[in-house]
Amino acid sequence: MIRARITWATALAAVTLIGASPIVAQARPQPPGAASAAAGDGANALPPGWRIAATGEGDALEWRAPRRIPPGDARVEFHTGDGLVGVPEPDEDGRTFRLSLERARLTDLTGVQVWAGGRRLDRAPGASNGPDASAPRAPELPPRLPAGAVDPGKPGPFATVTGEYALDSVRLPGFPAPVEMRGVVVAPKGATGKRPLALFLHGRHATCYVPGGTEEDVTIDWPCAAGAQPIPSHRGYLKDQKLLASQGYVTVSISANGINGQDAEAEDAGAQARSSLVRKHLARWADWSARPSSAPEAVRKAPRADLSRVLLVGHSRGGEGVDRAALDSLYPPPAAQDGQPGRARWTIRGTVLIGPTIFGQNPVPDVPSLTILPGCDGDVSDLQGQVYVDGTRGVSRGKALHSAVYMTGANHNFFNSEWTPGEAEAPANDDFWDEPEDRDPVCSPGSATRLTAQQQHRAGATYIAAAARLFVAGDDRVRELVDGTGRRAPSADPARVLTHAVGAGRGAGFLPDGPMKVTGGRLCAAVDPNPRAACLSEEVAGGSPHFARWWPEREQGRRAVALKWSAAGAPVRIRPAKAVSLKGAKSLALRVVVPPNSSGTRLDVSVTDAAGKRVTLGTVRADGLPGSERTSSYWAQERRVPLTAAGRAGVDLSRIATLELTPRSRAGQAWLMDAHAWRPGTPAVRAAALPRVDIGRLTVEEGDSGVRTYEVPVRVSGQGSGSVRMYVTDPATGATTHRLVTVRPGDAGTKVTVKVEGNERYAWDVSNFVLAKAVRGTVVGSYAGGVTVQNDDPRPEVAVTPVAGEVTEGQPLRWRVSLSAPADVDLGSPLLVVPAGGRPELSTRDVDQDWLKDMYGELPDGEVPLSELEYFSLWAPVPAGELSAELAVPTVRDQVAEPAEHVVLQPTDLEGEPHGPVVTGTVRDAS
């Protein structure tokens, strides 16, 4: 058995995780739902579609989807109400997902659910989070905005040339198979001098297909099997590349199939590997720029690339990859985890992140970014990429512009033509899940608010070009298209695009994440299981990108101000701990969320200075975005009020003590994300020298006796000092504790230690998780780690013998499941129901129906032999510390004269293969 005691330790004290005494964690709790297979024991049964299965690596929690789930960028996760249970691995069939019970984190799995990117996958068609009365049958599009001063979506003066290169594959840490080094280059013809470089990285998609085959032949293997070919996802941005190349940019889109096919085991879902791959390509481009004759032909045909002006564009997990590449270029990662060590010979001026993941929730603060949030994203459907904006506030200098671009009617896949049906070489699909019997009013194909693939791709290309023109070329006229000013790029028409931003010309502000007092409203938590504390209840139809959940079930330091009123006129007052200076600003910029499909929300905005002088600055109005229970449409819109009234009233703008919001509409709700002093302009960005934090994972053996203490590896490099919030998850209960710590190079500010008590009884491996999130003056690279304690004791043998192997119908068949030695965890073996060799078989009508539903998850139509039920097996674990348990199959008595019927059970080993003799039960007719 493994027992793990986990503590915080500082120079002054040791603090246990929970309560006043150290906790003792079993290596792994029993698998709930498998307590017994006896009749009537349905209280602890797993939900339909779930079972405990034996695998080559031990017992696993398994969920089988009713249909194939295509490989995507959102991570499939098992959750309960207590938080994340774990990240399962997909089977080759695309329907089966297994989580090793050695990696599961909670004791009670009876309410287990499957989620991916904020979307629940195991919900029955037509079911929803809650009532969707807010969604009208014909949702209204946001109004068309005035055109901006410039249109970055117009092609430039250059013709373009296209080519590809393929270099030797490379090895990346933690990935057993080599990863390809391929790129498609699109460059301007006839352009003189060095030209800025734009590099594209696609997201996690299927890797291999069979030409002429079907979607069932599509896999996410690497390397591809014989007869299959790699899916050319890197060729899916040719339209975007050609637009940029016509404007004078050298562009390259690189392939990452080798990472996609191997990242299921990576703790960071492949973010570090993608960063290494991006920087390996940039290193080659730096070599080629210095020595053009050494470059591949496709690169020699292009102008020389200017590596001091680089734009990175990433789609989905590629977005997280290029953000990590920008961070790693400024703050080098530990050499042991990096596939591209060495000094960066390039400067990244900005990033474009398209429907990105952000599993780490630690965006690089001092590199400008533009994040495209697709309103109909069916993959990363929680639009967690919003954290690339929200998560940068207060972390560093705040001069880098971080823009969110909400694109109504866009899905996840159609930004890449190789993921678009009718354009892709391999089978492709629309990622927005659409049920013919339950069409979505906002996002189902053909809806008035839904974009076509061509419209969406054109709009995406336009905003990529806008980022290039603003971040790389420095054209401040483009800023109004992306920073919440409320201007559109006509080339993106007919897409309705809304934007907001933080950073750049914004100064001091009212941030709910910091200390403040609120009267008339409430400070709410972005992620909290308590509906009274949470900003948005889980019962509400739809979701909010601002409140996308992270690993902990309750997260600290992410808040908003919630307003709710039933009549106009009741003010909500927000008073920060320190007065805020708005001096020198032109306006106060507020980011306000209103419910989807609502209209006419109006709020008066007033401020009061430290001397008590008050003035109303103006009124803001917001209409809700088109939304449904399947969209994340609770998204903040930027509204600005000028500060001229404050000057006329003699209010001291250098010492604003209170912000006041007074509803003027009859009834409604709103959430204030923040309010900042705003002035126009895009200031130059200089990255601050910050310390970098990386959490590692230590793997140890339990041992046969004694207690050993291990420390979770935490590395702090770089310069200066700052603060991070660290979370520690208890492996037995799933409960998470947190601590705000100050870090500096060589000093993590705290220690997390694990005490391991060994013995000679079998148990499962146990892992604890330590997470880190930057708060102020730091960056975080590897955000998750901990200590994994491996069991080193042999697994007891399992035997099955009859207790009542021959009965009369109406009586239960019974067997005893025995272990050769006691274990410290519930242990057993799945018993597969196999054909009876031509003899009459026990059928679904011959057993208790409640028992069958508990065991199988549903009642099949008609009468079917038990051996013909797909994936049907029985499970009777022996409780921890005991040597045997009983398995029962309850039969029912009918009025039909029939011969003896049989059920045959085959015990299986860890590989799922037959192990030991079959056991047979016989049921004789009672008539």
N, C-alpha and C positions, 0 to 999 in steps of 0.2 A: 504494500500500500504506500501511496505517497501522501504525505500531509504537508501542506505549504502554509506558512505564516507569512503574511505580507505586511510590511510596515514602511511608513515614512521615517526617515532619520535625518536630523540636522545636527549641527555642532552642539546644540543645547539640549535637545530632547528627542525621544523616540515617540512617535504618535501612531497608534494602531489605526487600522482602516475604519473599523466600526466600533463604536462604544468605547469603553474604558479598558477592555482586555483584548489581547490578541485573538484574532479569529483563526480557526483551524479549518482548512479546506480539504475535503476529500479529493482524491485525484480526479474523480469524475462522478457526478451524481448518477443515480439510476435513470434509465430511459423511461420517463413516464409514458403511460399508455400501453406499457408492456408488462404491467404488474401481474396480470393473470389472464388466461384465456378462458376462464370459467364462465359459465352462463351467468348473465345478470351483472357482470363486472364491467359495465360500460362507462362508469363515471370517470375513469382515468384513461379512456380510450383516446387515441389520436384522432384528429379530424379526418373526414373522408379524403382519400388520395394519399394518405401518409402511412408509413410502416417503419419498423425497425428491420434493417436488412444486414446480412453478413457480407462483408467485402474482403478483398485481399489485405486490407489494412485494419481490419477489425470491424466492429459493429458500427452501423451508420444510420442516421435519421434520413429517411428517403421520402421524397415527394415526387409524384408522377403527375405531370400536367395532362389535361384532357386532350391537348393538341401540341404540336411542335412549337417551341419557342425559339425563334431565330437568334443566333449569337448577336449580341448587341453591346453597347458601351456601358449602360447602367449595370451595376453589379447586382446579381440575384442574391437576396439575403433572406435568411430565416429570422423572424422576429416573434416575440411574445409581447404582452403588455409591459413586461419588465425591461424591454430593450432588445438589442441585437443578440441573437443566439449564435450566429456564425454565418460564414459565406460558403455555400455548398459548391461542389464541383458538378458540372454538367456531364451527362452520359452522351455517348455518340448518337443516341436516338433523338436528342434535342428535346426530350420530354421528361427525362428522369434526372433529378438533382439529389445528390447525396452529401451529407455533412457527417464526417466522422464524429462519433460520440466522444472521441478524445479531444475534439476541438469545439464541441458544443459547450455553452457557458452557463446554462440555467438548469434548475432542478425540475421545474414544472413546464412541460411542453404541451399540455393539453389544449392550450389556446394558440398553438403555433400557427404562423401565417407566412406567406411568401410575398416579398416586396422587391421591386426593382425600380430605382429612380423615382420613388414616391408613388408608384402604381402597384396596387395589390394584384398579384397574378392568380391567386387561388380563389378569387371570388367568382361565384356563378354568373354566367351572362345575364345582364340586366340588373344585377345587384349593384348597390352603390354605398358610399360612405354615409350618406344621409339624404334627406329630401333635397330635390333639385328644383324647387319651385322658382328659384331665381332665374333659371335659364329659360328665356322666351323661345317660342317656336321659330321665330325669325330674328336672331340676334342682330343688333345694329353695329356696324363697323364704326370705329373711331372716326371723327371728322377728318377730312383731308386738310393737311397743314399747308401753309404758304410755302412756296419754293424758296430754297436758299439762294445765296448769292452765287454759289458755284455748284456744278453738278459733277462729282467725281466719277460717275458711272459712264461718262462719255468716252469713247475710245480716243486714244492719243494719236499722234502723227506717224507712228512707226508701224511698218509691217513687221511680222514676227516670224521666227524660225523655231522649229521644234525638233528635239532629239532626245535620246535616252543614254544613260550610262549604267553599267553593271560592274561593280568592283568585287573583290574577294569578300566573302562573308566574314563576319566578325563574331568574336565571343564576348558575351556580356555576363557579368556576375549573376549567378543564380539561375541562368538559363542553359540547360544542357545542350541544346542544338544551336548551331551557328545562326546568326541573323543576317539577312540579306542587306547589301549596300547597293540599292538601285534608286535611280532618280530619273524623272522626266523633266527636261529643261525646255522652257519657252523663254525666248529672249528677243529684244528689239533688233531689227535689221538696220544697219547703218548708223547706229548710235555711237557717238564718239566719247572717249574718256571713260573713266570708271563709272559704273552704274550701281545703284543700290540693289541689294539682294533680298528677295522675298522667298522664304522657305515654307512649304506646306507639309503638314503631317496629318494623315488620315487617322480615323479612330478605330475602335475595336469592332471589327466586322468579321464575317466568315472569311476563311483564308483560302479554301480550295473548292473547286467544282469540277464536274465531269462535263466536258463539252457535249451538248445534245442531251444532257441529263435533266433531271428535275430538281426541285428544291430539296427533296429528300437526299440527294447526292451531295449537297453542300455541307462542308464540315469546317471545323475550326482547329484542324490538325496542323502540325508543322514538324518536318517537311511534309509536303503533299504525298499521298499514296500513289502507287503506280496507276496510271490512267487518269489521274486528276491533274489539274493545272492550278497555279496560284491565281486568285482573284486580283485583278489589277486595280485595287482601290486607289493607288497613288495617281492613276490617270483620271480620276473623277473630278479634278479641279482645273481641267484644261481651259474651260471658259474663263475662269477667274484669272488664270495665269496669262491668257492671251490679252485680257483687258489691261492688266498691269504691264505686260511687256510692250503693248502699244503706247503706254505712257512713259516708257523708258526704263522699266525695271527688269533686271535679270531674275528669273523665277525658277525654282526647282521644287518638285513635289516628290517626296521620298516614300518608299515602301516600308511597311512595318509588320508584314504578315508574320515574320518570325517571332515577334513579340506577342502579337495577338494570339498565336497558337500556343504560347507557353506562360502567359501571365496569370493563369488561374491560381497558381500556387504562390504568387508574389504577394507579400503582405501589403504592399502599396499599390496593388493591381497594375504594376508595370510602369508607374510614373518615372522612377529613376532610370529604368532601362530605356524608356522613350527619350528622356533627356540625354542619356549617353549617346543614343543613336543620332539625335539631332546634332549634337556637338561633334560627333565623329564626321558627319557630313560637312559641318562648318569648318572643321580643321582641314579637310581635303580642299575645300574651296579657298581657304587661306593659302594653302600650298600652291594651288593652281593660279591664284591671283599673283603670287610672287614669281612663279615659274610657269607661264602659260603653256610652254611647249610640253610640259608634263601632263597636261590635262587630257581627258577623253575628248573625242571628236565633238560630241554634243556641246561640251563646254568651250572648246576652242572656237566654235562658230558664234559664240556669244561675246559681247563686250566683256572686258575684265570686270569682275565684281568688286564693289567697294565694301569691304567687310567692316568698315566703321559705320555703315548705315544698313542695318539688317532688320527686317520685319519678319516675325514668326507668326504663322497662321496654323492653328490646330483645330481639328474637328473632334468633338466628343472626348474620348480618352486622349486623343491627340492634343486637345486643348490643355488638359492637365500636363501632358508631356512637354509642350513648348513653354508653359509657365514655369515648370521645374527647370527646363533648360535655361531660361532667363535667370532664374535664381542661382543655379549652379555656375553660370558664367560670371556672376558677381561675387558669390560666396561659395567657394569650392567645397564639394562634398567629401566625405571620408574616402580615401583612395580605395579601400577594400570593397566599397559598394559601388564604385563608379567605373564605368566602362570607357571613360574618356578623361583620364587625369591630365593635369597640365594646365598652364595658363591659357586663358581665353584670348585668342588673337582677333577678336571681333567685338563689336558693340551692338547690342540689341536695343533698338530705338523704341520698339513697341511690339505688342502682341495682339492678334485677333483670335478670339476664342469662340467657336461656333458650337452651340449646344453642348458646352463642355461639362465633363465631370469635375468634381473637386473633392475627392474622397478625403484628402488631407485637410481641407479647409484652411490652408496656409498660403494665400496668394503672395507673390513677390510684390512688395509695396511700391518700390521706386522705379518700376518700368511701366510706362503707360499701357493701358489695355482697352480693348473694345470687345465686349461680350455680347454675342447675338443669342437672344433667348427666343426660340421658336414657340409661338403660342399654342401649336398643336403637336408638340413633341411627344411622341408615343414611346420613346426609349428613355431618355433622361427626363422623364415627364415632370419631376419636381422642380426642374429648372434650377438646380443647385448651383449652376454657374453664376447666379446672382452674388454668391459669396466673393467672387473676384472683385466685386465693387464694394459690398458692405464690409468684407473682411479686411480691407486695407485701412479703414478709418482709424486714425490715432496710432497706427503701428510705427510709422516713420515720419518723414517731413511733410507729407501730404501734398506735395507739389505735382506729382504725377496724376494725369487725368485718367480716371477709371470710369468708363462709360458702359451702360447697359442699354442694349438696343432690343426692344420687345417687338417682334415681328408677328403681327396677327396672321393666323392662318397658315403658318409655315410648320412643316413637320421636321423630323430629325434627319431623315435619310436624303432628302432631295437636294441638299446642298452638294452632294457628291453624285455625279452622273452614273458612276459605277454601282451605286446603291439604288438606282432609280429604274423601275420597270420600263421597258421599251427603249432604254438607252444603254443599259448595262450588258456586258458580255455574259456574266453569270446570272442565274436566277436572282431576282431582287423583289422587294415588296415595300408597300407603304407601311411605315412603322406605327402609324396611329391605328390602334386596334379598333376595328369597325365591325359591329354585329348587325347583320341585316334586320334582325328583329328589334334592335335597340340602337338606332342610329343617333349619333351625337349631333345636336343642333348647331354646334360651332365648327366641328372638325371633321365630320364624315365627308368623304369625297363628294363633291357636287354642292356642298353647302355654300351659301352666299359669302361666308366669311373665310372659306378655305382657298388657299392659293393653288394654282396648278404647279407642276414641277418646273416648267419653264419660267413662270413668274417668280417663283421662289428663288431659283438659282440666279436669275438676273438681279433680284434685290440683294441677295447675299454678295454677289460680285461687287455691286455698287458700294456696299458698306465696307468691304475689304479694301477697296480702292480709297474710300474716305479715310480709313485709318492710315493707309500708306501716305496719303497726301498730308495728313495732319502730323503724324508721329515722325515720319522720315523726311518728308519734304518741308515740313514746318509751315504749311500754309494755314494760318489761323482762320481764314475765311470758312474753312470746312468745319470748324468747331461747332458752329450753331446747328449742324446736322446731327450731332451726336451727344451734346451735353445738356439736353433738356430745354434748350431755347425754344424749340417748337417750330422747326423748319424741316422741309423734306427735300430729298434728292429726287428730282423727276424721273431719273433713269430707273428708280426702284418701283415706279408705279406699275400696277395698281396696288401694290402692297401698302398697307397702312402700318406705319412704323412709328413707335413712340420711344423716346429716350430719356434717360436721366443720368446723372454723373455725380461723382465725388472727386475731390482734389482739384488741381489746376488753380483757377482763380478764386477758389473757395477758401475762406479763412476760418476763424473760430466759429464754433457752433454749439447747438444744443443736441447732445448725443445721449439718448436714453441708456446706452451701455454704461455710461459713467454715473457718478453719484448725483442724484437729483431728487427733488420732492415734487409730487404731482397731486393736485387737488382737483376734484371734479371729474377726474378720469382715473386711470390706473396704469402703473408700470406693469407690462406683461412680458412673459418669457417667450422667446422664439421656440424653444423646445422644452416642454415640461409635460409629464403625463397627467398632471392635475389640471382639469379644465378650468378651474378658477384662476390658476396662475398663467396658463398658456394664452398667447395672443389669439390663437385660432383653434377652436375645439376640433377634435378629430371627427366630430359629428357633422361639421359644416361641409356642405357640398363643395368640392374643389379644394385647392391648396394655394399656398403662397410661396414663391421663390425665396422670399426673405426669411421664411421660417422652415426651410428645408432642414431635416434633422441630420445630425452627425452620428457618431458612435454612441455617446452617452445618452441614456434615456432622459436625463435632465441636464441641460447645458447652462453653464454660468456665463454672464457677460454678453449675452445677445438678447437685447430687449427693444421694445417699442412702447409708445404711449397709446393706449387704447381709449377711444372716445365712443360713448354710446349715449344717445339722447332720445327722448320721446317728445320733446317740445323745444322750439328755438329759444336761445337766450341764456342758457346755463353755461358759463365759461369753464374751460379746463386750463388750469394754470400750471406752468412748468417752471420750476425754480432750481437751477443747477447749484451745486455746492459753492461755486465761485462765479462771480459776475463774468459775462461774456462781452468781448469787445467786437462791435460791428463797425468801428471807426474806419473810414476810408472805403467802405463797401458801397456798391451801387444799389444792391437789393438784398433782401433776405430770401434765400432759396429753400423751400420746404419740399420734402419728399413725403407724399401723403398717399396712403392706400384707402380706396373705397371699395365696397363690395361689387363684384362683377354684375353687370347688367343693371346697375342702379343709375339714377340720373339726378342731376340738380343738387348735389351736395355742395353747400356753401358754408365757408368758415371765415369769420372776421379774424384778422391777425393783428394783435396788439403787443406792445412791449412796454415794460416799466423799468426805469433806470434805478440805480442804487439809492437815489434820493427820493424815490416814490413818484416821480413824474411819469405819467402814462400817456400813450398815444396809440391810436388805431392806424396801422399802416395801410390797410386795404382789405379787400375780400378776395378769397380764392374760390374757384369752383372746379369740381371734378366729377366726371361721369365714369362709371365703371366700365372696364374692358368687357368685351364679349367673353362669356365663360360658361362652363358647365361643370358637373361633378368630376369630369375627366381632365380638366385643365387646371393649371396653376395661374389663375388670373387675378388673384389678390396681389397686385403688383403696384408699386408706388409710382405715382406720376409727379413730376417736378412742377412746382408752381412758385412763382416769384412775386414778391411785393416790393415796390421801391421804398427806399428809406427817406425820401424827400420830406414826407410828413413829419418824421422825427426831427429833422433839422429845423423845420419851421416852428415846431412846438418847443424847441429848446431842450429836448431829451438828450442826455449825455450818452451818446452811442458807444463810448469807450467803456461804459460800466452798465450793461444791461443785466438786470437781476432776474426778470421774469418774462417769459413768453406766454401769451394768452391766446387761446383759440376758442372762439365763440360760435357755435352752430347757428346758422340763420335759416336753414331748411327745417321742415317740420319735425322729422324724425329720421334717425339714421345711425350709421356707424362709420368710423374712420380710424386709421392708425397712423400716427406720426412716426416715421423712421428716423428723421433728423431734420435739422434746420441749420443752414450755414450762411455766414456772410459771403456774398458773391460779388465778384467783379469780372468783367470780360478779360480775355487773354489766355494764352497758353504759355506759362512760364517755362524756362529751361529747367530740365530735371537733372539733378546730380544725385546719384545713389549714395546714401549714407553708409558709413562704415559701421556695420552691425555685427553682433555676435550671432553665430548660427548654432542651432541645437539639432542634434540627430539622436534618436532613440534606437538602440540596437536590440537584438534578441540573442539571449544566451540559452543554449540547450545543454542540459546536464542529466546524468542518470540519478535515480533515486537512492541507490545503495541498499544494502541489506539491513543496516542498523544505524543508530545514531542520528544526530541532527546536524545538518550542514547549512551554512548561510551563504547566499549568493546575492550579488548586487546587480540590478538591472543596468546594463551599459548605457550611459548617457554621455555624449560627447558635445562639448561646447568649444567652438573655434571662432576665428575672426577677431574683431576688435570691440572694445566698449562693453557696456553692460545693458541689460534690459530685463523685461519680465515676460514670463510665459505661464500659462495655466496648464498644470499637469493633472491628468486623470488616471486613477488606478482602478481597474475592474477586478472584483473578487471572482475567482474562477468557480467557486461553489454556488454563489447566490446570484451572480451577475450584477450586484450592486456596485455603483461607482462612486468614489470619493474624489475630491479635487483639492488642489492647493495652488495658490499664486506664489511663484518663486522668482527670485532675482538671480539671473545667470550672468556669468562673465567667462571669458576664455579660460579653460582649465578648471572651472568651478560651476557645477550644475546647480548649486544652491540648495540642493536636497539630495537625499539618497532614498531609493526604493529597494528594500531588501526582501529576499524570500528565504524563509527557513524551511528546509526540506527534511522531513522525518522518514527514513526508509525502513522497510521490513521485507519479508520474504513471501508476501501474499500478492497475488495478481491484482492489478488495477489498471485503469486507463491512464494514458499520459494526461498531464495537467498543464495548462498554459494560463498565465496571467497576462493582461494587456496594460501597458502604460502608454498614454497618449499625451501629446504636447500640442498646444496651440499658442501662437505668438499673440501677445497682448500689447506690448509697447517696447520699441527699440530693439527688436530681435527679428530674426527669420527662423523658420523651422523647415528642415529638409525631410528627413525620415521621421515621420510623426508618430509612428506606432512601433512598439517593440515589447520586450518583457522577458520573462524566463519561462522556458518550456522544460518540464521535468518528465523524463522518459521512464516509463515502467521497464524494469529489467527482470521481472519474474515470469516464469512460464505460465501460459494459460492452461487452466485445468481442462481435462478431457470431459466431454459431455456425453452422457449415455441416456437413452430413452427406453423405458421398459413398461409393459402394460400393467395397469391396476385393474381396469375393467375393460378388457379388449373385445369382449363379446357380450352384447346387451340386447334387451328387447326394446323396440322403439318406444320412445317416451322417457328412456333412461339415458344418462350421459355416458359417453365413452370417456375413459380416463387413462392417462399415462403418467408415469413419474419421470421427471427430468432430473438427473443426478449429476453432480460434479465429483471429480476425483479428489478435489481439495477445495476448501472454502476460499472465496475471493473477497476482496474488499469493495466490490461493486456488484450490482445485479448482473448476472451472467447467464447466458443460455445459448441456444442455437435455433435459427429459423428452421421450421419443419415445412418443407414444400409438399403441397398436396399433389400427388402424381397419379397417373392412370392406374387402374386396378387390374391390368392385364386381361381385359376382356370380360371380367366378371361384372355383375351389376354394381353400380356405384352409388354412393350416397350423393344426393343432389341438394340443390338450394332449397327445395321444398321439404326436405327431410330433417332440417335443423331449425332451431329456434331463430325466428326472424330478427329479433332484437340483437341477439348474439351475432348473427351474420352481418348485420349492418354495422355493428361496432367493429367487427374484425375486418370487413372488406371495404367499408365506407359507403356502400350503397346496396340496394336490393336489385339484382339483375331482373330484367324482363323475362318472364317465362321460367321454365324449369331447366336448369343447367347442372350437369355433374360438377361437383366441387373442383375436380381436377382441371376443368376447362375454364375456370375463372382466371383471368389474366393476372399474373404476378400474385397469386393467392398463396399465402403461407401463414402458419401459426407460430406464435412466439410465447414461450412460458419461461421467463427468467427465474433463476434461483436467487432469492434475496441475498444481499451481502451478508457474509458470515455464516450462511447456512449451506447445507449440502444437497438439498433437494427441494423441488416444488412440483405441483401437480398441474397437468394440462387437461382440460375437459372440453368435449364437443357435445353440447346439449342436443339431443334428438327430440323429435315430436312424433306423437302417435297420430296416424291417419286411419281412415276407414277403407283403405284400398288393400286388397289381398295382393301380396307381391313377394318375390323370393328375397333371400338374405341380400343385403346391400353392404358394400365395403368402402372404406376410406383408407388410403395408403399414404403414409407420411414418410418423407425422406429427409433425415437430418443432413445438414450441409456443414462444410468447413468454412474457414475464413475466406476462401476463394469463391464461395458460393457453389462449390462442387459437392457431389454426394460424399458423405463421410459416415461410415457405419451402415449397418443393415436397416432396411425399411421396417417400419412397424405398421401393423394392420389393425383396423377396427372393423368389427362386423356387427351389423344391426339386423336382428331377426324380426319378422313380422309378428305383431301382437295378436292378430285375429286368428 
